[in-house]
Amino acid sequence: MLAALLISAMASAGHAQSSGPRDPGKVNTIKEVFEKLFSCWKPPPAATVSPMDITVVVSSNRAGQILGHPRITYESAQATDFDRLAYRIAVMEALQRCTPMPFTETMAGAAAGRPFAVRFRNSQPEKRAWLSPKIL
């Protein structure tokens, strides 16, 4: 009986926390962090550079400001030096547009100081041999 009462109390407490009013402009989940970052992403013009993927590791404080320097951890192997530079600039501009990240109080405590690896994709779909039509 006591166990059922405790489970019921915990469930209602968790439901009360998650159903409370939330500022619609605030970021409250990890998914929303990535959505916000991707909404700020503007890849370089396709006419000037080849498509590529780039990954940056970034962390922020409770106020949503970037801690330290973002670190590029991956760039597509086929990219030229010019492509890499253009994409690095585009990533840093996206981070500038999105910061400070408008965290809720709960998310600020959870995300502060923790690194996020963000993969910005702007590559062409990979051609696979088994997807191309065969002529017999």
Secondary structure, 3 states (H helix, E strand, C coil): CHHHHHHHHHHHHHHHHHCCCCCCCCECCHHHHHHHHHHHCCCCCCCCCCCCEEEEEEEECCCCCEEEEEEEEEECCCCCHHHHHHHHHHHHHHHHHHCCCCECHHHHHHHECCCEEEEEECCCCCCCHHHCCCCC
